Amino acid sequence: MKTIRLVSVLTIIFALKLAGAIQKPNLIVIMADQWRPQATGYAGDINVKTPNLDRLCSQSVWFMNAVSAIPVCCPARATFMTGQRPLTHGVFMNDVPLSPNAVTIAKVLKKEGYDTAYIGKWHIDGHGRSNFIPRERRQGFDYWKALECTHNYFNSVYYADTPKKLKWNGYDAFDQTRDAIQYLKNRKSETKPFFLMLSFGPPHDPYDMVPSEYKKLFDPSKLVLRPNVPPEWEARARNMLWGYYAHCTALDKCIGDVMQTIDELGISTNTILVFLSDHGDMLGSQGQHNKQRPYDESIRIPLLIRCPALLKPKKLDALINMEDIMPTLLGLCNVKIPETVEGVDFSAYLRDGKNPNDGSTMISCVSPFGQWARSMGGKEYRGLRTERYTYTRDLNGPWLLFDNQKDPFQLTNLVNKPEYKDIQDELDKTLLKKLKITKDEFKPADYYINKWGYIVDATGTVPYDP
């Protein structure tokens, strides 16, 4: 009799465990390239048209102060994948490889029974931008339709499981989205949870490489520019923003199509849907373009997380950095976070727990690359972003200090102003403490390049195939 009862209890326990495994949330991450958080309707940009993202925001946790650890493509993506800081995983500049032995979010979820899929731009392989990426360097993703990097959006190739080059039809983001939707539809009878990552090349420049019907939605002469765009940059900024906003609106359609699909499949309630980008884009602000700089247009990123079964929609001011996103998503999936992770798990905070951030997060540029970057003042820096202030040191000492509450467009540098001495001293003390804790020696770029054995050209760029 006791034996029968024991078997019954074990059967029930097994069934409950099985049910729990089936009920683990799915995870869909949509990552755009160089989409600054200011360029959305929900964030208040009156120029851009993003109705689907606006709707997603109303249903999501919106991190209003999300930051990219290093506002450069490869470092940000490797940091997202590993939950480690760039000087730990070594991808602190573009076109260098993330170790195939890295502990990544896909490997962790795969071990927990998730199916894994990656579609689109990869850019952490470091073996040439156009070369085939074998399975052992795919960091735990099984379903695979990706290319290291291209910004030729109408002539975009990719690889699946063989070295045969395949090609996306038309504007690549549209075809990549169709593939992602088909992947979801093909899973209708599956009981295993899945992790799907859809990674777009736009709205990264070229800004004119966008379907004409989307460019027709905008008149560059009527665009309202940010007040920190200098007069001599206005014409150029309008031309860039014309195509940039067109890219954003085209991608908004893609995001809406994914949202509609998971609704139709009946999986939206138990699916964590994430929208973010790797970094921002200056687009003429401060007389700059592209990224790498410590200004808000460059360092801040959009971050929306929706899962109706787990989270209530809300806005959060808390500082969250790129290395925090991986452990936070694992926490939401109720998956143990690896010891290799350096980021902070915000999942309990998302469920109305305590904010785990200490009030600031680090920003940096370890190795500025490209002649354009150096010519416009690009240099090594380490800094802090708080809810109110941005403080940055270069190799010579304090460089920038902005009061983002009084000066949201960062027009007045307060470094060494007598009335801000106490604030600057406190921020500097906090930054130096964080550098010590993270074992960041803050050396010139050449020190780290030589330490990791990377080979660069005269502009500090790792040579790559176009």
Secondary structure in CASP SS format (residue, H / E / C, confidence):
PFRMAT SS
TARGET T0000
AUTHOR 0000-0000-0000
METHOD secondary structure of the structure
MODEL  1
M C 1.00
K H 1.00
T H 1.00
I H 1.00
R H 1.00
L H 1.00
V H 1.00
S H 1.00
V H 1.00
L H 1.00
T H 1.00
I H 1.00
I H 1.00
F H 1.00
A H 1.00
L H 1.00
K H 1.00
L H 1.00
A H 1.00
G H 1.00
A H 1.00
I H 1.00
Q C 1.00
K C 1.00
P C 1.00
N E 1.00
L E 1.00
I E 1.00
V E 1.00
I E 1.00
M E 1.00
A E 1.00
D E 1.00
Q C 1.00
W C 1.00
R C 1.00
P C 1.00
Q C 1.00
A C 1.00
T C 1.00
G C 1.00
Y C 1.00
A C 1.00
G C 1.00
D C 1.00
I C 1.00
N C 1.00
V C 1.00
K C 1.00
T C 1.00
P H 1.00
N H 1.00
L H 1.00
D H 1.00
R H 1.00
L H 1.00
C H 1.00
S H 1.00
Q C 1.00
S C 1.00
V E 1.00
W E 1.00
F E 1.00
M E 1.00
N E 1.00
A E 1.00
V E 1.00
S C 1.00
A C 1.00
I C 1.00
P C 1.00
V C 1.00
C H 1.00
C H 1.00
P H 1.00
A H 1.00
R H 1.00
A H 1.00
T H 1.00
F H 1.00
M H 1.00
T H 1.00
G C 1.00
Q C 1.00
R C 1.00
P H 1.00
L H 1.00
T H 1.00
H H 1.00
G C 1.00
V C 1.00
F C 1.00
M C 1.00
N C 1.00
D C 1.00
V C 1.00
P C 1.00
L C 1.00
S C 1.00
P C 1.00
N C 1.00
A C 1.00
V C 1.00
T C 1.00
I H 1.00
A H 1.00
K H 1.00
V H 1.00
L H 1.00
K H 1.00
K H 1.00
E C 1.00
G C 1.00
Y C 1.00
D E 1.00
T E 1.00
A E 1.00
Y E 1.00
I E 1.00
G E 1.00
K E 1.00
W C 1.00
H C 1.00
I C 1.00
D C 1.00
G C 1.00
H C 1.00
G C 1.00
R C 1.00
S C 1.00
N C 1.00
F C 1.00
I C 1.00
P C 1.00
R H 1.00
E H 1.00
R H 1.00
R C 1.00
Q C 1.00
G C 1.00
F C 1.00
D C 1.00
Y E 1.00
W E 1.00
K E 1.00
A E 1.00
L E 1.00
E C 1.00
C C 1.00
T C 1.00
H C 1.00
N C 1.00
Y C 1.00
F C 1.00
N C 1.00
S C 1.00
V E 1.00
Y E 1.00
Y E 1.00
A C 1.00
D C 1.00
T C 1.00
P C 1.00
K C 1.00
K C 1.00
L E 1.00
K E 1.00
W C 1.00
N C 1.00
G C 1.00
Y C 1.00
D H 1.00
A H 1.00
F H 1.00
D H 1.00
Q H 1.00
T H 1.00
R H 1.00
D H 1.00
A H 1.00
I H 1.00
Q H 1.00
Y H 1.00
L H 1.00
K H 1.00
N C 1.00
R C 1.00
K C 1.00
S C 1.00
E C 1.00
T C 1.00
K C 1.00
P C 1.00
F E 1.00
F E 1.00
L E 1.00
M E 1.00
L E 1.00
S E 1.00
F E 1.00
G E 1.00
P E 1.00
P E 1.00
H C 1.00
D C 1.00
P C 1.00
Y C 1.00
D C 1.00
M C 1.00
V C 1.00
P C 1.00
S H 1.00
E H 1.00
Y H 1.00
K H 1.00
K C 1.00
L C 1.00
F C 1.00
D C 1.00
P H 1.00
S H 1.00
K H 1.00
L C 1.00
V C 1.00
L C 1.00
R C 1.00
P C 1.00
N C 1.00
V C 1.00
P C 1.00
P H 1.00
E H 1.00
W H 1.00
E H 1.00
A H 1.00
R H 1.00
A H 1.00
R H 1.00
N H 1.00
M H 1.00
L H 1.00
W H 1.00
G H 1.00
Y H 1.00
Y H 1.00
A H 1.00
H H 1.00
C H 1.00
T H 1.00
A H 1.00
L H 1.00
D H 1.00
K H 1.00
C H 1.00
I H 1.00
G H 1.00
D H 1.00
V H 1.00
M H 1.00
Q H 1.00
T H 1.00
I H 1.00
D H 1.00
E H 1.00
L C 1.00
G C 1.00
I C 1.00
S C 1.00
T C 1.00
N C 1.00
T E 1.00
I E 1.00
L E 1.00
V E 1.00
F E 1.00
L E 1.00
S E 1.00
D C 1.00
H C 1.00
G C 1.00
D C 1.00
M C 1.00
L C 1.00
G C 1.00
S H 1.00
Q H 1.00
G H 1.00
Q C 1.00
H C 1.00
N C 1.00
K C 1.00
Q C 1.00
R C 1.00
P C 1.00
Y C 1.00
D H 1.00
E H 1.00
S H 1.00
I H 1.00
R E 1.00
I C 1.00
P C 1.00
L E 1.00
L E 1.00
I E 1.00
R E 1.00
C C 1.00
P C 1.00
A C 1.00
L C 1.00
L C 1.00
K C 1.00
P C 1.00
K E 1.00
K E 1.00
L E 1.00
D E 1.00
A E 1.00
L E 1.00
I E 1.00
N E 1.00
M H 1.00
E H 1.00
D H 1.00
I H 1.00
M H 1.00
P H 1.00
T H 1.00
L H 1.00
L H 1.00
G H 1.00
L H 1.00
C C 1.00
N C 1.00
V C 1.00
K C 1.00
I C 1.00
P C 1.00
E C 1.00
T C 1.00
V C 1.00
E C 1.00
G C 1.00
V C 1.00
D C 1.00
F C 1.00
S H 1.00
A H 1.00
Y H 1.00
L H 1.00
R C 1.00
D C 1.00
G C 1.00
K C 1.00
N C 1.00
P C 1.00
N C 1.00
D C 1.00
G C 1.00
S E 1.00
T E 1.00
M E 1.00
I E 1.00
S E 1.00
C E 1.00
V C 1.00
S C 1.00
P C 1.00
F C 1.00
G C 1.00
Q H 1.00
W H 1.00
A H 1.00
R H 1.00
S H 1.00
M C 1.00
G C 1.00
G C 1.00
K C 1.00
E C 1.00
Y E 1.00
R E 1.00
G E 1.00
L E 1.00
R E 1.00
T E 1.00
E C 1.00
R C 1.00
Y E 1.00
T E 1.00
Y E 1.00
T E 1.00
R E 1.00
D E 1.00
L C 1.00
N C 1.00
G E 1.00
P E 1.00
W E 1.00
L E 1.00
L E 1.00
F E 1.00
D E 1.00
N C 1.00
Q C 1.00
K C 1.00
D C 1.00
P C 1.00
F C 1.00
Q C 1.00
L C 1.00
T C 1.00
N C 1.00
L C 1.00
V C 1.00
N C 1.00
K C 1.00
P H 1.00
E H 1.00
Y H 1.00
K H 1.00
D H 1.00
I H 1.00
Q H 1.00
D H 1.00
E H 1.00
L H 1.00
D H 1.00
K H 1.00
T H 1.00
L H 1.00
L H 1.00
K H 1.00
K H 1.00
L H 1.00
K H 1.00
I H 1.00
T C 1.00
K C 1.00
D C 1.00
E C 1.00
F C 1.00
K C 1.00
P C 1.00
A H 1.00
D H 1.00
Y H 1.00
Y H 1.00
I H 1.00
N H 1.00
K H 1.00
W H 1.00
G C 1.00
Y C 1.00
I C 1.00
V C 1.00
D C 1.00
A C 1.00
T C 1.00
G C 1.00
T C 1.00
V C 1.00
P C 1.00
Y C 1.00
D C 1.00
P C 1.00
END
